[in-house]
Amino acid sequence: MHRWHKTVVAAAAVVGAAGLVVALRDPSTTDQQMTLTAAPGADGSNPVFTVRGAAVEDLYPGARRRLVLTLANSSSHDLVVTGMHARLTATSKPGCEPVVSNLEVGPYTGSLPARVGARDSREAGAVPLHMPNSVVDACQEATFTVLLTADAAVASR
């Protein structure tokens, strides 16, 4: 009998309305986060938000899980997230390829646009995950990396 224990990690990469991407990982938590710095506002400020995806564990052939996302806005401007996408990009084990036959990453489920108030945070939907029965044995105890992309802009007042 094979022991299956998987972790899905949300990769730290964001594509913004017009922005600079900075990848961050806090070693004290299993949450992954990404930071988007949007284009400067009319007043020269740079609004910033993070998207966190809690680590998903206990994946095994046939399992369905959700990668729950949280948005946090540390800027003094309200932001509107208009798009969110996820794609499997890597795994931690040789022989375990980042393909749909090993892990299916579904489309973002949540309400868009999502407004995030200044200096506020909110849950922002989820990304469904399914480990099909076709997953190869090389994926046992692998970590899967899911690239998250988001589109956001400063909210009009």
C-alpha positions as CSV (number, residue, x, y, z in Angstrom):
1,M,0.0,0.0,0.0
2,H,1.3,3.4,-0.9
3,R,1.4,6.3,1.5
4,W,0.0,9.5,-0.2
5,H,0.6,12.8,1.4
6,K,0.6,15.9,-0.8
7,T,0.9,19.5,-0.2
8,V,-0.1,22.2,-2.7
9,V,1.7,25.4,-2.5
10,A,0.4,28.6,-4.0
11,A,3.3,30.1,-5.9
12,A,4.2,33.7,-5.4
13,A,3.7,35.3,-8.7
14,V,1.1,37.9,-9.7
15,V,0.2,39.7,-12.9
16,G,-1.4,43.0,-12.2
17,A,-3.2,45.8,-14.0
18,A,0.2,47.3,-14.4
19,G,2.6,46.2,-11.7
20,L,5.8,44.9,-10.3
21,V,5.7,41.4,-8.9
22,V,7.6,40.4,-5.7
23,A,7.5,36.9,-4.4
24,L,7.5,36.4,-0.6
25,R,7.3,33.4,1.7
26,D,7.0,33.7,5.5
27,P,8.9,30.7,6.9
28,S,6.8,30.7,10.1
29,T,3.6,29.8,8.3
30,T,2.4,27.3,5.8
31,D,0.5,30.0,4.0
32,Q,2.0,31.3,0.8
33,Q,1.7,34.9,-0.2
34,M,2.3,37.1,-3.2
35,T,2.6,40.8,-3.4
36,L,1.4,43.0,-6.2
37,T,2.6,46.6,-6.4
38,A,0.3,48.5,-8.6
39,A,1.3,51.3,-10.9
40,P,1.6,54.6,-9.0
41,G,-1.6,56.5,-8.3
42,A,-2.3,60.1,-9.2
43,D,-0.8,61.1,-5.9
44,G,2.4,59.0,-6.5
45,S,1.6,56.3,-4.0
46,N,2.0,52.6,-4.7
47,P,-1.0,50.5,-3.4
48,V,0.0,47.0,-2.4
49,F,-2.0,43.9,-1.7
50,T,-1.2,40.3,-1.0
51,V,-2.9,37.1,-1.9
52,R,-2.5,34.2,0.5
53,G,-3.4,30.6,-0.2
54,A,-3.4,28.3,2.7
55,A,-1.4,25.0,2.2
56,V,-3.6,22.1,1.1
57,E,-2.7,18.8,2.6
58,D,-4.0,15.2,2.5
59,L,-4.2,14.9,-1.2
60,Y,-4.4,11.3,-2.5
61,P,-5.8,9.6,-5.6
62,G,-9.4,10.7,-6.0
63,A,-9.2,13.5,-3.4
64,R,-10.9,16.9,-4.0
65,R,-9.7,19.9,-2.1
66,R,-9.9,23.7,-2.3
67,L,-7.0,26.2,-2.2
68,V,-8.7,29.0,-0.2
69,L,-7.5,32.5,-1.0
70,T,-7.4,35.6,1.1
71,L,-6.7,39.1,-0.1
72,A,-5.0,41.7,2.1
73,N,-4.7,45.4,1.1
74,S,-2.0,47.3,3.1
75,S,-2.4,50.5,1.1
76,S,-4.5,53.6,1.9
77,H,-6.5,53.0,-1.3
78,D,-9.4,50.6,-1.9
79,L,-8.5,48.1,-4.6
80,V,-10.7,46.1,-7.0
81,V,-9.5,42.6,-8.1
82,T,-11.0,41.8,-11.5
83,G,-9.3,38.5,-12.3
84,M,-7.8,35.5,-10.6
85,H,-6.3,32.5,-12.3
86,A,-4.4,29.4,-11.2
87,R,-2.1,27.0,-13.0
88,L,0.0,24.0,-11.9
89,T,3.7,24.9,-12.6
90,A,6.0,22.6,-10.7
91,T,6.4,19.7,-8.3
92,S,9.1,18.9,-5.8
93,K,9.8,15.3,-6.9
94,P,11.6,13.9,-10.0
95,G,9.3,11.8,-12.1
96,C,6.2,13.7,-10.8
97,E,5.4,16.1,-13.7
98,P,3.2,19.2,-13.2
99,V,0.4,17.8,-15.5
100,V,-3.3,17.3,-15.2
101,S,-3.0,13.6,-14.9
102,N,-1.2,14.2,-11.5
103,L,-3.2,17.2,-10.2
104,E,-6.1,19.0,-11.8
105,V,-6.3,22.7,-10.9
106,G,-9.7,24.1,-11.6
107,P,-10.8,27.7,-12.5
108,Y,-11.1,30.2,-9.7
109,T,-14.4,30.1,-7.9
110,G,-15.4,33.3,-6.2
111,S,-17.1,36.6,-6.9
112,L,-15.4,39.1,-9.1
113,P,-14.8,42.0,-9.1
114,A,-13.7,41.7,-5.4
115,R,-13.3,45.0,-3.6
116,V,-10.7,45.1,-0.8
117,G,-10.9,48.2,1.4
118,A,-7.9,50.2,2.4
119,R,-5.9,48.4,5.1
120,D,-8.4,45.5,5.1
121,S,-8.5,41.9,4.2
122,R,-11.1,39.4,3.0
123,E,-11.5,35.8,1.9
124,A,-11.5,35.8,-1.9
125,G,-12.9,32.5,-3.1
126,A,-10.9,29.4,-3.8
127,V,-9.3,27.3,-6.5
128,P,-10.6,23.7,-6.7
129,L,-8.0,20.9,-6.8
130,H,-8.5,17.2,-7.8
131,M,-5.9,14.5,-7.7
132,P,-7.0,12.0,-10.3
133,N,-6.6,8.3,-9.9
134,S,-4.1,8.5,-12.8
135,V,-1.5,10.2,-10.5
136,V,1.9,8.5,-10.8
137,D,3.6,6.9,-7.8
138,A,6.5,9.3,-8.1
139,C,4.1,12.0,-6.8
140,Q,3.9,10.4,-3.3
141,E,4.9,13.1,-0.7
142,A,5.4,15.7,-3.4
143,T,4.7,19.4,-3.1
144,F,2.8,20.9,-6.0
145,T,3.3,24.5,-6.9
146,V,0.3,26.4,-8.2
147,L,0.9,29.8,-9.9
148,L,-1.7,32.3,-9.1
149,T,-2.2,35.4,-11.2
150,A,-4.5,38.3,-10.4
151,D,-5.6,41.5,-12.1
152,A,-6.3,44.5,-9.8
153,A,-6.6,48.3,-9.9
154,V,-7.2,51.1,-7.5
155,A,-10.9,51.4,-7.0
156,S,-12.6,54.5,-8.3
157,R,-14.1,56.6,-5.5
